[in-house]
Amino acid sequence: MKIIVMCGLPASGKTELAKKIAREENKSSYRSNVHVFDLDVNPDLDSQLLKSKNSYDVYIIDGLLLINNDYIKIRDIFCDYYFHKNLSFEFHYFIPNREACLNNDEGRRSKNSKITIMNAEIEEPNVKILSSYKDKKINVKVMNHETYIKDGFDKFKEQQSISDYLDSDTWSRGGNHCNCWGDDYEIRPDVPPDENIDNFPELNEFIEKICPGLSYELKQEFFEKTVFIEDDSESDYYGGREYKSFFRCNIRRLYELMDERELIVLGQIIK
């Protein structure tokens, strides 16, 4: 079992890295499942583990963890709860850059973290201390990360919990399915949708959520300047294959267009 712990000041990039690691671990063929605990939302890790019905291969701990006593508490909770398992800990430590954190914190939440960013004590995880638990030797690794100043787009993505692209539902371009003798049967294609915002409801809803009340014409302009058609296919056990297409929106380009029209300032949505 692997426990990955984020360590660092507010707005240093912990949550972004936690999400990235979760995606990568979920894609790994030798990992069956990953669970993320956000201690800023619910700091009671003991009760969360007790309520958890499943035992996960990878746990990712995100939250305001700053000093070795914090890291030791995380280690002890997992070592006590999973005493029968072979545990390894990976601490991701963000080297403090208070100026960068203050910049990144602007508009991130309704209330800022300025006092904590400017005054909190922070320590690099001590491998020697953390790797010794009672009479056990624990596998501990520390990885250091620079804290960078995020640009407006990075803040925007974090606020909206979105990646670089937004995809529509797919439509079929046809294909084939087979029986046990390998005979082919045609899958008829769908009628391709017209290229307009009405046929990309996910984008329409996203734009409406962040900038409510925009005109249809402006949303259609955003569609035309940010959306392209992406092709994909999938096959199955019996030799069937279906070709699909979907709309994909370039979120960075959408952000730039909104910014040009002064709908966004410093990564914040103007409402």
C-alpha positions in Angstrom: 0.0 0.0 0.0 1.3 3.4 -1.0 0.5 6.6 0.9 1.3 9.9 -0.9 1.3 13.0 1.2 1.2 16.6 0.0 3.3 19.0 2.2 3.5 22.8 1.8 2.1 26.3 2.2 -1.4 27.2 0.9 -1.5 27.8 -2.9 1.8 26.1 -3.5 0.4 23.6 -6.0 -0.4 20.7 -3.7 -4.0 20.0 -4.9 -3.0 20.3 -8.5 -0.2 17.7 -8.1 -2.5 15.4 -6.0 -5.0 15.4 -8.9 -2.3 14.7 -11.4 -0.8 11.8 -9.4 -4.3 10.4 -8.9 -4.9 10.4 -12.7 -1.5 8.7 -13.3 -2.0 6.1 -10.6 -5.4 5.2 -11.9 -3.9 4.6 -15.4 -1.3 2.3 -14.1 -2.1 -1.3 -15.0 -0.7 -2.7 -11.7 -2.8 -0.4 -9.5 -6.4 -1.3 -8.8 -7.7 1.8 -7.1 -6.8 5.2 -5.7 -8.5 7.4 -3.0 -7.8 11.0 -2.2 -8.4 12.5 1.3 -8.8 16.3 1.4 -8.1 17.2 5.0 -9.0 20.8 4.4 -12.6 19.6 3.7 -12.6 16.9 6.5 -9.6 16.8 8.8 -10.8 13.7 10.7 -8.7 11.1 8.9 -9.3 8.5 11.5 -13.1 8.5 11.0 -12.8 8.7 7.3 -10.7 5.5 7.3 -13.1 3.8 9.6 -16.1 4.7 7.3 -14.3 3.6 4.2 -15.7 0.3 3.0 -12.7 -0.4 0.7 -9.0 -0.8 1.2 -7.2 1.1 -1.6 -3.9 0.4 -3.1 -3.0 4.1 -3.1 -4.1 6.9 -0.7 -3.3 10.5 -1.5 -3.4 13.0 1.4 -4.0 16.6 0.5 -4.3 19.4 3.1 -2.4 22.0 5.1 0.4 19.8 6.4 3.5 21.9 7.3 5.8 20.4 9.9 7.2 17.0 10.8 4.6 16.5 13.6 1.9 16.8 11.0 3.6 14.2 8.8 4.2 11.9 11.8 0.5 12.1 12.6 -0.4 10.9 9.1 2.2 8.1 9.3 0.9 6.9 12.7 -2.7 6.9 11.6 -2.0 4.7 8.6 0.5 2.5 10.4 -2.0 1.8 13.3 -4.9 1.2 11.0 -3.1 -0.9 8.4 -0.6 -2.5 10.8 -0.9 -5.8 8.9 0.1 -4.3 5.5 3.4 -3.4 4.0 3.2 0.4 3.7 5.4 2.9 1.8 5.1 6.7 2.2 5.9 9.3 -0.4 6.0 12.9 0.8 5.8 15.6 -1.8 7.3 18.8 -0.3 6.8 22.2 -1.9 9.8 24.4 -1.2 8.3 27.6 0.4 8.0 30.6 -1.9 5.6 33.0 0.0 5.5 35.6 -2.7 4.4 32.9 -5.3 1.8 31.5 -2.8 0.3 35.0 -2.2 0.0 35.5 -6.0 -1.5 32.1 -6.5 -4.0 32.6 -3.6 -5.6 35.6 -5.2 -9.2 34.8 -6.0 -8.7 31.1 -5.2 -11.4 31.2 -2.5 -13.9 33.6 -1.1 -11.5 34.2 1.8 -7.7 34.3 1.4 -4.9 32.5 3.2 -2.6 35.5 3.6 -2.0 35.2 7.3 -1.1 31.5 7.1 1.1 32.0 4.0 3.1 34.8 5.6 3.5 33.3 9.1 3.3 29.5 9.0 6.3 27.5 10.0 7.2 24.8 7.4 9.6 21.9 7.6 11.0 19.5 5.0 9.9 15.9 5.9 12.7 14.2 7.9 13.3 10.8 6.4 15.2 9.5 9.4 12.3 10.3 11.8 9.5 9.3 9.5 11.0 5.9 8.5 11.1 4.7 12.1 7.8 3.6 13.7 7.9 1.7 17.0 9.9 -1.4 16.1 9.3 -1.2 12.4 11.3 0.3 9.6 9.0 2.2 7.2 9.8 2.8 3.5 9.8 6.7 3.2 10.7 8.8 0.2 10.7 12.6 -0.1 10.3 14.5 -3.3 10.9 18.2 -3.5 9.0 20.6 -5.8 9.5 24.3 -6.6 6.6 26.6 -5.9 5.8 28.6 -9.1 3.7 31.7 -9.7 0.6 30.5 -11.6 -0.7 32.5 -14.5 -4.3 33.6 -14.8 -5.2 30.5 -16.8 -3.8 28.1 -14.2 -5.9 29.9 -11.6 -9.0 29.7 -13.8 -8.5 26.0 -14.3 -8.1 25.4 -10.5 -11.2 27.5 -9.7 -13.4 25.7 -12.3 -11.9 22.2 -11.6 -11.4 21.7 -15.3 -8.5 20.4 -17.5 -7.1 21.8 -20.7 -9.9 20.4 -22.8 -13.7 19.9 -22.5 -15.3 17.1 -24.5 -18.8 16.5 -25.7 -20.6 13.2 -25.9 -19.5 11.1 -28.9 -21.4 10.2 -32.1 -20.9 7.1 -34.2 -19.2 7.2 -37.6 -20.1 3.5 -38.1 -18.2 0.3 -37.8 -18.8 -3.3 -37.4 -19.7 -6.0 -34.8 -19.0 -9.7 -35.2 -20.4 -13.0 -34.1 -18.5 -16.1 -32.8 -17.6 -17.1 -36.4 -16.2 -13.7 -37.2 -19.0 -12.6 -39.5 -19.1 -8.8 -39.8 -22.3 -6.8 -39.3 -22.5 -3.1 -40.0 -23.0 -0.5 -37.4 -24.8 2.4 -39.1 -23.3 5.8 -38.4 -25.2 8.6 -36.6 -26.2 11.7 -38.4 -23.3 14.1 -37.6 -24.5 17.1 -35.5 -24.4 20.6 -36.8 -21.4 22.5 -35.6 -23.0 24.9 -33.2 -23.2 25.5 -29.5 -26.6 23.8 -29.2 -25.0 20.5 -30.0 -22.3 20.9 -27.4 -24.4 21.3 -24.2 -21.4 20.6 -21.9 -19.7 23.7 -23.3 -22.9 25.8 -23.2 -23.5 24.9 -19.5 -19.8 25.6 -18.7 -20.0 29.1 -20.2 -23.3 29.8 -18.6 -22.0 28.7 -15.2 -19.0 31.0 -15.3 -20.4 33.9 -17.3 -24.2 33.7 -16.9 -26.4 35.7 -19.3 -24.0 35.9 -22.3 -25.8 36.2 -25.6 -26.3 33.2 -27.9 -24.2 35.0 -30.6 -21.2 35.4 -28.3 -21.4 31.8 -27.1 -21.6 30.7 -30.7 -18.5 32.8 -31.5 -16.7 31.1 -28.6 -17.7 27.8 -30.0 -16.4 28.6 -33.5 -13.1 29.8 -32.2 -12.3 27.2 -29.6 -14.0 23.9 -30.7 -12.7 21.3 -33.1 -13.8 17.7 -34.0 -11.7 14.9 -32.6 -11.9 11.3 -33.9 -11.6 8.1 -31.9 -12.3 4.4 -32.1 -12.7 1.4 -29.9 -12.6 -2.4 -30.5 -14.0 -5.3 -28.5 -13.2 -9.0 -27.8 -15.1 -10.3 -30.8 -13.4 -8.1 -33.3 -15.9 -5.4 -33.5 -14.8 -1.8 -34.0 -16.7 1.4 -33.9 -15.4 4.8 -35.1 -16.5 7.8 -33.1 -16.2 11.6 -33.1 -16.8 14.3 -30.6 -16.4 18.0 -30.1 -13.4 19.2 -28.1 -13.0 22.7 -26.7 -9.6 24.2 -26.1 -10.1 25.7 -22.6 -7.0 27.9 -22.8 -8.3 29.5 -26.0 -11.7 30.0 -24.4 -10.0 31.7 -21.4 -8.0 34.0 -23.7 -11.2 35.1 -25.6 -13.0 35.8 -22.3 -10.0 37.7 -21.1 -9.9 39.8 -24.2 -13.5 40.8 -23.7 -12.7 41.6 -20.0 -14.9 38.9 -18.7 -12.0 37.7 -16.5 -9.6 39.6 -14.3 -6.6 38.0 -12.5 -8.1 34.6 -13.2 -11.4 35.5 -11.5 -14.8 35.5 -13.2 -16.6 38.8 -13.3 -20.2 38.2 -12.3 
